[in-house]
Amino acid sequence: MKKLTLLAGAVALLVAAPAPAKTVTVDISKLGFVPGTVTVQTGDSVTWTNKDTANHQVVCATCPFTSLVLAPGQTHTFTFAKVGSFTTVDPLNKNKKGTVKVTAAPATLSLAAHPTAVNYGETATLAGVLSTSQANAKIEILSQACGETAAKVVGNVTTTAGGNFTYDTKPTIGTSYQARYRPASGPVTSTAIPTSIRPIVNLRRNATHRFTVQVVAAQSFVGKAVVFQRWVTATHHWTRVKTVFLGSRAAVSTPLAASTVSSVTFGAPLKGGLKLRAVLPSGQAGPCYITATSVTIRS
């Protein structure tokens, strides 16, 4: 697994989804703003509603905004993006005052994988965003492969502008990924994002009526069944010719590390020119891999 450049668009790293923005309501009356002080987080909104029989208005010089004159029953809403304490006044009611206190929303991490399913040996890109939009923040990438009992740190990336980051990985078996950020307030972790892996299925014609199927992955598939199929032009679908069982294996060296090739050679009396393929079904590939299909060949 290797580190990649930052930028948005990666595998969904395990991080808590951002809390939805909320809206706080404030009533306006002859008494002024009720409640007089409200506290929200960045991204939240405040809605002021005229509950009086006279007109009122909301003005915030430091927000900044000035509402229209609000007739009875009318409202004005403003979304607060900055941390601070903001004073509102009602110029139509003796400049009665209210206060909106805005605190920083807690940081969250989002993560996604593109694509979510890859062929053995191919790259998946994890992309995520730190909600604070901070650049140059260190993000840890964690992975937990099928069969493992705990996630472990496999790399680090740094956020770019907007809090974006990406990480490229080549999982050899079904793996879940997470992202983790460690601010002073305590670690923040994304939700776990799974990636699925298809073994490589190779089908070749050795001679007339003789074929070999190979399945390449990080584990042996000896004893597993592969379905040998031909294309039926008249009905436009694939039909089973026979089911064969992988009976031998060999270790090979690949750029990923050690891989295992499981194979079987078999006979099938077919006329020439037929379109053929081999399929490793999900029930035979699982639980750590998914269905895989060879490229088509001709008999």
C-alpha positions as YAML, in Angstrom:
chain: A
units: angstrom
residues:
- id: 1
  name: MET
  ca: [0.00, 0.00, 0.00]
- id: 2
  name: LYS
  ca: [1.41, 3.37, -0.87]
- id: 3
  name: LYS
  ca: [0.75, 6.92, 0.04]
- id: 4
  name: LEU
  ca: [-0.78, 9.17, -2.57]
- id: 5
  name: THR
  ca: [-1.12, 12.86, -3.12]
- id: 6
  name: LEU
  ca: [-3.82, 14.73, -1.34]
- id: 7
  name: LEU
  ca: [-6.97, 15.94, -2.89]
- id: 8
  name: ALA
  ca: [-10.59, 15.01, -2.61]
- id: 9
  name: GLY
  ca: [-12.00, 11.77, -3.86]
- id: 10
  name: ALA
  ca: [-10.88, 8.78, -1.93]
- id: 11
  name: VAL
  ca: [-12.19, 5.70, -0.32]
- id: 12
  name: ALA
  ca: [-14.63, 6.41, 2.41]
- id: 13
  name: LEU
  ca: [-12.43, 6.51, 5.41]
- id: 14
  name: LEU
  ca: [-13.97, 5.58, 8.64]
- id: 15
  name: VAL
  ca: [-15.18, 8.79, 10.18]
- id: 16
  name: ALA
  ca: [-18.25, 9.95, 11.91]
- id: 17
  name: ALA
  ca: [-20.62, 11.63, 9.54]
- id: 18
  name: PRO
  ca: [-20.93, 15.37, 10.15]
- id: 19
  name: ALA
  ca: [-23.78, 16.26, 12.47]
- id: 20
  name: PRO
  ca: [-26.61, 17.88, 10.51]
- id: 21
  name: ALA
  ca: [-26.87, 21.65, 10.84]
- id: 22
  name: LYS
  ca: [-29.66, 22.80, 13.12]
- id: 23
  name: THR
  ca: [-31.89, 25.85, 13.30]
- id: 24
  name: VAL
  ca: [-32.58, 27.69, 16.56]
- id: 25
  name: THR
  ca: [-35.69, 29.88, 16.86]
- id: 26
  name: VAL
  ca: [-35.93, 33.28, 18.53]
- id: 27
  name: ASP
  ca: [-39.24, 35.13, 19.08]
- id: 28
  name: ILE
  ca: [-39.51, 38.90, 18.71]
- id: 29
  name: SER
  ca: [-41.99, 40.80, 20.89]
- id: 30
  name: LYS
  ca: [-42.36, 44.10, 22.70]
- id: 31
  name: LEU
  ca: [-40.09, 42.61, 25.36]
- id: 32
  name: GLY
  ca: [-37.35, 42.14, 22.79]
- id: 33
  name: PHE
  ca: [-35.67, 38.89, 21.68]
- id: 34
  name: VAL
  ca: [-36.79, 35.73, 23.49]
- id: 35
  name: PRO
  ca: [-34.56, 34.00, 24.44]
- id: 36
  name: GLY
  ca: [-32.16, 36.90, 24.73]
- id: 37
  name: THR
  ca: [-29.09, 34.71, 24.20]
- id: 38
  name: VAL
  ca: [-28.78, 31.61, 22.05]
- id: 39
  name: THR
  ca: [-25.74, 29.41, 21.36]
- id: 40
  name: VAL
  ca: [-25.16, 27.62, 18.05]
- id: 41
  name: GLN
  ca: [-22.28, 26.01, 16.16]
- id: 42
  name: THR
  ca: [-20.77, 27.13, 12.88]
- id: 43
  name: GLY
  ca: [-23.06, 26.04, 10.07]
- id: 44
  name: ASP
  ca: [-26.19, 26.36, 12.23]
- id: 45
  name: SER
  ca: [-28.94, 28.92, 11.60]
- id: 46
  name: VAL
  ca: [-31.10, 31.19, 13.71]
- id: 47
  name: THR
  ca: [-34.67, 32.06, 12.68]
- id: 48
  name: TRP
  ca: [-36.28, 35.15, 14.18]
- id: 49
  name: THR
  ca: [-40.11, 35.21, 14.15]
- id: 50
  name: ASN
  ca: [-42.21, 38.31, 14.81]
- id: 51
  name: LYS
  ca: [-44.68, 37.15, 17.48]
- id: 52
  name: ASP
  ca: [-45.95, 40.68, 18.15]
- id: 53
  name: THR
  ca: [-48.84, 42.64, 16.65]
- id: 54
  name: ALA
  ca: [-46.44, 45.42, 15.54]
- id: 55
  name: ASN
  ca: [-43.64, 45.41, 12.96]
- id: 56
  name: HIS
  ca: [-40.09, 44.52, 14.01]
- id: 57
  name: GLN
  ca: [-36.65, 44.22, 12.41]
- id: 58
  name: VAL
  ca: [-33.40, 42.33, 13.10]
- id: 59
  name: VAL
  ca: [-30.04, 44.02, 12.49]
- id: 60
  name: CYS
  ca: [-26.60, 42.49, 13.15]
- id: 61
  name: ALA
  ca: [-23.77, 44.88, 12.28]
- id: 62
  name: THR
  ca: [-20.99, 42.32, 12.78]
- id: 63
  name: CYS
  ca: [-22.65, 39.30, 11.10]
- id: 64
  name: PRO
  ca: [-23.46, 41.32, 8.93]
- id: 65
  name: PHE
  ca: [-27.13, 41.43, 7.93]
- id: 66
  name: THR
  ca: [-30.23, 43.58, 8.12]
- id: 67
  name: SER
  ca: [-33.58, 41.89, 7.78]
- id: 68
  name: LEU
  ca: [-36.55, 43.36, 5.99]
- id: 69
  name: VAL
  ca: [-39.18, 44.92, 8.21]
- id: 70
  name: LEU
  ca: [-41.03, 41.91, 9.60]
- id: 71
  name: ALA
  ca: [-44.80, 42.12, 9.82]
- id: 72
  name: PRO
  ca: [-46.52, 39.97, 12.47]
- id: 73
  name: GLY
  ca: [-45.85, 36.29, 11.74]
- id: 74
  name: GLN
  ca: [-42.97, 36.91, 9.32]
- id: 75
  name: THR
  ca: [-39.48, 35.43, 9.83]
- id: 76
  name: HIS
  ca: [-35.82, 36.04, 9.00]
- id: 77
  name: THR
  ca: [-33.13, 33.32, 8.98]
- id: 78
  name: PHE
  ca: [-29.35, 33.69, 9.00]
- id: 79
  name: THR
  ca: [-26.68, 30.96, 8.91]
- id: 80
  name: PHE
  ca: [-23.58, 31.60, 11.02]
- id: 81
  name: ALA
  ca: [-20.26, 30.58, 9.48]
- id: 82
  name: LYS
  ca: [-17.87, 32.34, 11.90]
- id: 83
  name: VAL
  ca: [-17.05, 31.73, 15.56]
- id: 84
  name: GLY
  ca: [-17.83, 34.65, 17.84]
- id: 85
  name: SER
  ca: [-20.43, 36.52, 19.88]
- id: 86
  name: PHE
  ca: [-22.83, 38.59, 17.76]
- id: 87
  name: THR
  ca: [-25.25, 41.25, 18.95]
- id: 88
  name: THR
  ca: [-28.61, 41.74, 17.26]
- id: 89
  name: VAL
  ca: [-30.80, 44.82, 17.68]
- id: 90
  name: ASP
  ca: [-34.40, 45.71, 16.83]
- id: 91
  name: PRO
  ca: [-34.36, 49.35, 15.64]
- id: 92
  name: LEU
  ca: [-38.17, 49.39, 15.62]
- id: 93
  name: ASN
  ca: [-38.36, 48.56, 19.34]
- id: 94
  name: LYS
  ca: [-36.02, 50.87, 21.23]
- id: 95
  name: ASN
  ca: [-33.01, 48.95, 19.90]
- id: 96
  name: LYS
  ca: [-33.75, 45.98, 22.12]
- id: 97
  name: LYS
  ca: [-30.74, 43.63, 21.99]
- id: 98
  name: GLY
  ca: [-30.11, 39.93, 21.68]
- id: 99
  name: THR
  ca: [-26.96, 37.80, 21.51]
- id: 100
  name: VAL
  ca: [-25.98, 34.86, 19.31]
- id: 101
  name: LYS
  ca: [-22.92, 32.94, 20.51]
- id: 102
  name: VAL
  ca: [-21.29, 30.79, 17.83]
- id: 103
  name: THR
  ca: [-18.87, 28.01, 18.74]
- id: 104
  name: ALA
  ca: [-16.77, 25.87, 16.41]
- id: 105
  name: ALA
  ca: [-18.45, 22.71, 15.20]
- id: 106
  name: PRO
  ca: [-16.47, 19.57, 16.12]
- id: 107
  name: ALA
  ca: [-14.24, 18.26, 13.36]
- id: 108
  name: THR
  ca: [-15.48, 15.30, 11.32]
- id: 109
  name: LEU
  ca: [-13.90, 13.14, 8.60]
- id: 110
  name: SER
  ca: [-15.59, 11.82, 5.50]
- id: 111
  name: LEU
  ca: [-14.20, 8.99, 3.42]
- id: 112
  name: ALA
  ca: [-15.11, 7.18, 0.20]
- id: 113
  name: ALA
  ca: [-13.49, 4.60, -2.04]
- id: 114
  name: HIS
  ca: [-13.28, 4.87, -5.83]
- id: 115
  name: PRO
  ca: [-13.98, 2.28, -7.06]
- id: 116
  name: THR
  ca: [-15.44, 0.22, -4.24]
- id: 117
  name: ALA
  ca: [-14.62, -3.06, -6.05]
- id: 118
  name: VAL
  ca: [-11.34, -3.68, -7.88]
- id: 119
  name: ASN
  ca: [-9.58, -6.55, -9.61]
- id: 120
  name: TYR
  ca: [-6.73, -8.20, -7.73]
- id: 121
  name: GLY
  ca: [-3.62, -6.07, -8.27]
- id: 122
  name: GLU
  ca: [-5.48, -2.88, -9.20]
- id: 123
  name: THR
  ca: [-5.58, 0.42, -7.34]
- id: 124
  name: ALA
  ca: [-8.42, 1.87, -5.27]
- id: 125
  name: THR
  ca: [-8.32, 5.52, -4.29]
- id: 126
  name: LEU
  ca: [-9.53, 6.67, -0.91]
- id: 127
  name: ALA
  ca: [-10.73, 10.27, -0.83]
- id: 128
  name: GLY
  ca: [-11.89, 12.26, 2.14]
- id: 129
  name: VAL
  ca: [-12.48, 15.70, 3.58]
- id: 130
  name: LEU
  ca: [-11.69, 17.17, 6.99]
- id: 131
  name: SER
  ca: [-14.73, 19.28, 7.91]
- id: 132
  name: THR
  ca: [-12.67, 22.15, 9.34]
- id: 133
  name: SER
  ca: [-11.23, 22.73, 5.81]
- id: 134
  name: GLN
  ca: [-7.77, 22.98, 7.38]
- id: 135
  name: ALA
  ca: [-4.79, 22.51, 5.07]
- id: 136
  name: ASN
  ca: [-1.61, 20.66, 6.14]
- id: 137
  name: ALA
  ca: [-3.43, 18.56, 8.74]
- id: 138
  name: LYS
  ca: [-2.01, 15.05, 9.25]
- id: 139
  name: ILE
  ca: [-4.48, 12.26, 8.51]
- id: 140
  name: GLU
  ca: [-3.77, 8.61, 9.39]
- id: 141
  name: ILE
  ca: [-5.04, 5.87, 7.09]
- id: 142
  name: LEU
  ca: [-6.11, 2.64, 8.79]
- id: 143
  name: SER
  ca: [-6.94, -0.69, 7.20]
- id: 144
  name: GLN
  ca: [-8.47, -3.95, 8.38]
- id: 145
  name: ALA
  ca: [-8.18, -6.84, 5.96]
- id: 146
  name: CYS
  ca: [-10.62, -9.76, 5.84]
- id: 147
  name: GLY
  ca: [-9.77, -12.13, 8.70]
- id: 148
  name: GLU
  ca: [-7.96, -9.51, 10.78]
- id: 149
  name: THR
  ca: [-9.36, -8.60, 14.20]
- id: 150
  name: ALA
  ca: [-8.30, -4.94, 14.37]
- id: 151
  name: ALA
  ca: [-7.48, -1.98, 12.14]
- id: 152
  name: LYS
  ca: [-3.89, -0.78, 11.83]
- id: 153
  name: VAL
  ca: [-2.23, 2.38, 10.51]
- id: 154
  name: VAL
  ca: [-0.90, 1.81, 6.97]
- id: 155
  name: GLY
  ca: [-0.07, 5.35, 5.88]
- id: 156
  name: ASN
  ca: [-0.30, 9.09, 6.44]
- id: 157
  name: VAL
  ca: [-1.42, 11.92, 4.20]
- id: 158
  name: THR
  ca: [-1.67, 15.68, 4.59]
- id: 159
  name: THR
  ca: [-4.74, 17.70, 3.74]
- id: 160
  name: THR
  ca: [-4.71, 20.28, 0.99]
- id: 161
  name: ALA
  ca: [-6.84, 23.41, 0.64]
- id: 162
  name: GLY
  ca: [-10.40, 22.79, 1.78]
- id: 163
  name: GLY
  ca: [-9.34, 19.89, 4.00]
- id: 164
  name: ASN
  ca: [-9.18, 17.42, 1.08]
- id: 165
  name: PHE
  ca: [-6.95, 14.34, 1.00]
- id: 166
  name: THR
  ca: [-6.50, 11.15, -1.05]
- id: 167
  name: TYR
  ca: [-4.66, 7.88, -0.62]
- id: 168
  name: ASP
  ca: [-3.97, 5.15, -3.19]
- id: 169
  name: THR
  ca: [-3.99, 1.53, -2.11]
- id: 170
  name: LYS
  ca: [-3.77, -1.94, -3.68]
- id: 171
  name: PRO
  ca: [-5.65, -4.28, -1.37]
- id: 172
  name: THR
  ca: [-4.91, -7.95, -1.98]
- id: 173
  name: ILE
  ca: [-8.02, -9.16, -0.17]
- id: 174
  name: GLY
  ca: [-11.32, -7.57, 0.91]
- id: 175
  name: THR
  ca: [-10.35, -4.66, 3.18]
- id: 176
  name: SER
  ca: [-12.06, -1.90, 5.15]
- id: 177
  name: TYR
  ca: [-10.43, 1.51, 5.47]
- id: 178
  name: GLN
  ca: [-10.74, 4.41, 7.88]
- id: 179
  name: ALA
  ca: [-9.24, 7.86, 8.27]
- id: 180
  name: ARG
  ca: [-8.22, 9.34, 11.61]
- id: 181
  name: TYR
  ca: [-7.39, 12.92, 12.64]
- id: 182
  name: ARG
  ca: [-5.83, 13.75, 16.00]
- id: 183
  name: PRO
  ca: [-6.59, 17.33, 17.08]
- id: 184
  name: ALA
  ca: [-5.86, 18.51, 20.61]
- id: 185
  name: SER
  ca: [-9.50, 17.91, 21.55]
- id: 186
  name: GLY
  ca: [-9.19, 14.19, 20.84]
- id: 187
  name: PRO
  ca: [-9.06, 11.79, 17.86]
- id: 188
  name: VAL
  ca: [-11.73, 11.89, 15.16]
- id: 189
  name: THR
  ca: [-12.27, 8.78, 13.03]
- id: 190
  name: SER
  ca: [-14.31, 8.25, 9.90]
- id: 191
  name: THR
  ca: [-16.73, 5.42, 9.24]
- id: 192
  name: ALA
  ca: [-15.25, 2.20, 7.90]
- id: 193
  name: ILE
  ca: [-15.37, 1.93, 4.13]
- id: 194
  name: PRO
  ca: [-15.14, -1.58, 2.60]
- id: 195
  name: THR
  ca: [-13.39, -2.40, -0.67]
- id: 196
  name: SER
  ca: [-14.11, -5.66, -2.48]
- id: 197
  name: ILE
  ca: [-11.56, -7.62, -4.51]
- id: 198
  name: ARG
  ca: [-12.12, -9.84, -7.56]
- id: 199
  name: PRO
  ca: [-9.55, -12.61, -8.07]
- id: 200
  name: ILE
  ca: [-7.99, -12.74, -11.54]
- id: 201
  name: VAL
  ca: [-9.56, -15.54, -13.56]
- id: 202
  name: ASN
  ca: [-7.65, -16.61, -16.68]
- id: 203
  name: LEU
  ca: [-9.04, -18.99, -19.29]
- id: 204
  name: ARG
  ca: [-6.94, -20.32, -22.15]
- id: 205
  name: ARG
  ca: [-7.36, -22.88, -24.89]
- id: 206
  name: ASN
  ca: [-4.41, -25.30, -24.90]
- id: 207
  name: ALA
  ca: [-5.42, -27.44, -27.86]
- id: 208
  name: THR
  ca: [-8.55, -28.74, -29.50]
- id: 209
  name: HIS
  ca: [-11.09, -29.47, -26.72]
- id: 210
  name: ARG
  ca: [-8.48, -28.73, -24.00]
- id: 211
  name: PHE
  ca: [-8.62, -25.72, -21.69]
- id: 212
  name: THR
  ca: [-6.98, -24.37, -18.54]
- id: 213
  name: VAL
  ca: [-8.48, -22.09, -15.90]
- id: 214
  name: GLN
  ca: [-6.26, -20.21, -13.47]
- id: 215
  name: VAL
  ca: [-7.35, -18.12, -10.46]
- id: 216
  name: VAL
  ca: [-4.79, -15.65, -9.08]
- id: 217
  name: ALA
  ca: [-5.22, -14.13, -5.61]
- id: 218
  name: ALA
  ca: [-3.49, -13.84, -2.24]
- id: 219
  name: GLN
  ca: [-4.94, -17.17, -1.13]
- id: 220
  name: SER
  ca: [-5.42, -20.65, -2.58]
- id: 221
  name: PHE
  ca: [-8.70, -21.59, -4.28]
- id: 222
  name: VAL
  ca: [-7.86, -25.29, -4.61]
- id: 223
  name: GLY
  ca: [-11.07, -27.32, -4.28]
- id: 224
  name: LYS
  ca: [-13.25, -24.39, -5.34]
- id: 225
  name: ALA
  ca: [-15.60, -24.72, -8.31]
- id: 226
  name: VAL
  ca: [-15.33, -22.67, -11.51]
- id: 227
  name: VAL
  ca: [-18.17, -22.60, -14.04]
- id: 228
  name: PHE
  ca: [-17.09, -23.00, -17.68]
- id: 229
  name: GLN
  ca: [-19.67, -21.27, -19.93]
- id: 230
  name: ARG
  ca: [-20.43, -20.67, -23.59]
- id: 231
  name: TRP
  ca: [-22.43, -17.87, -25.18]
- id: 232
  name: VAL
  ca: [-25.71, -18.90, -26.84]
- id: 233
  name: THR
  ca: [-26.40, -16.45, -29.65]
- id: 234
  name: ALA
  ca: [-29.97, -17.61, -30.21]
- id: 235
  name: THR
  ca: [-31.05, -16.82, -26.65]
- id: 236
  name: HIS
  ca: [-28.47, -14.11, -25.87]
- id: 237
  name: HIS
  ca: [-27.29, -15.59, -22.61]
- id: 238
  name: TRP
  ca: [-24.46, -17.60, -21.10]
- id: 239
  name: THR
  ca: [-25.04, -21.29, -20.42]
- id: 240
  name: ARG
  ca: [-22.99, -23.74, -18.37]
- id: 241
  name: VAL
  ca: [-20.86, -26.21, -20.27]
- id: 242
  name: LYS
  ca: [-19.42, -27.85, -17.17]
- id: 243
  name: THR
  ca: [-18.24, -27.15, -13.63]
- id: 244
  name: VAL
  ca: [-14.57, -27.81, -12.92]
- id: 245
  name: PHE
  ca: [-12.69, -27.85, -9.64]
- id: 246
  name: LEU
  ca: [-9.36, -26.15, -9.11]
- id: 247
  name: GLY
  ca: [-6.88, -28.87, -8.26]
- id: 248
  name: SER
  ca: [-3.36, -27.45, -8.16]
- id: 249
  name: ARG
  ca: [-1.65, -24.35, -6.92]
- id: 250
  name: ALA
  ca: [1.66, -22.55, -7.27]
- id: 251
  name: ALA
  ca: [3.20, -19.54, -5.53]
- id: 252
  name: VAL
  ca: [4.24, -16.73, -7.84]
- id: 253
  name: SER
  ca: [5.95, -13.42, -7.22]
- id: 254
  name: THR
  ca: [4.04, -10.30, -8.29]
- id: 255
  name: PRO
  ca: [4.47, -6.57, -7.66]
- id: 256
  name: LEU
  ca: [1.89, -6.98, -4.86]
- id: 257
  name: ALA
  ca: [3.97, -9.63, -3.04]
- id: 258
  name: ALA
  ca: [3.44, -13.38, -3.03]
- id: 259
  name: SER
  ca: [0.37, -14.50, -4.94]
- id: 260
  name: THR
  ca: [-1.14, -17.94, -5.37]
- id: 261
  name: VAL
  ca: [-2.25, -19.42, -8.69]
- id: 262
  name: SER
  ca: [-4.89, -22.14, -8.42]
- id: 263
  name: SER
  ca: [-5.55, -23.98, -11.68]
- id: 264
  name: VAL
  ca: [-7.20, -26.89, -13.46]
- id: 265
  name: THR
  ca: [-6.83, -28.29, -16.99]
- id: 266
  name: PHE
  ca: [-9.81, -30.10, -18.48]
- id: 267
  name: GLY
  ca: [-11.42, -31.31, -21.65]
- id: 268
  name: ALA
  ca: [-14.63, -30.08, -23.28]
- id: 269
  name: PRO
  ca: [-15.73, -31.36, -26.74]
- id: 270
  name: LEU
  ca: [-16.91, -28.11, -28.32]
- id: 271
  name: LYS
  ca: [-17.14, -27.05, -31.93]
- id: 272
  name: GLY
  ca: [-14.82, -24.25, -33.01]
- id: 273
  name: GLY
  ca: [-15.63, -20.54, -32.93]
- id: 274
  name: LEU
  ca: [-17.78, -20.51, -29.77]
- id: 275
  name: LYS
  ca: [-17.41, -17.65, -27.31]
- id: 276
  name: LEU
  ca: [-16.29, -19.03, -23.92]
- id: 277
  name: ARG
  ca: [-15.61, -17.74, -20.42]
- id: 278
  name: ALA
  ca: [-14.95, -18.99, -16.87]
- id: 279
  name: VAL
  ca: [-16.72, -17.69, -13.76]
- id: 280
  name: LEU
  ca: [-15.73, -18.00, -10.12]
- id: 281
  name: PRO
  ca: [-19.12, -17.58, -8.35]
- id: 282
  name: SER
  ca: [-19.50, -15.56, -5.16]
- id: 283
  name: GLY
  ca: [-20.21, -18.70, -3.12]
- id: 284
  name: GLN
  ca: [-16.80, -20.06, -4.17]
- id: 285
  name: ALA
  ca: [-14.91, -16.75, -3.93]
- id: 286
  name: GLY
  ca: [-16.18, -15.66, -0.50]
- id: 287
  name: PRO
  ca: [-15.90, -14.56, 2.19]
- id: 288
  name: CYS
  ca: [-12.82, -12.45, 1.38]
- id: 289
  name: TYR
  ca: [-13.32, -12.08, -2.38]
- id: 290
  name: ILE
  ca: [-16.22, -11.50, -4.77]
- id: 291
  name: THR
  ca: [-17.40, -13.05, -8.04]
- id: 292
  name: ALA
  ca: [-14.83, -12.91, -10.83]
- id: 293
  name: THR
  ca: [-15.07, -13.60, -14.56]
- id: 294
  name: SER
  ca: [-12.40, -14.24, -17.18]
- id: 295
  name: VAL
  ca: [-12.14, -12.44, -20.47]
- id: 296
  name: THR
  ca: [-13.82, -14.32, -23.31]
- id: 297
  name: ILE
  ca: [-11.95, -16.61, -25.70]
- id: 298
  name: ARG
  ca: [-12.92, -18.67, -28.74]
- id: 299
  name: SER
  ca: [-13.05, -22.48, -28.84]
...
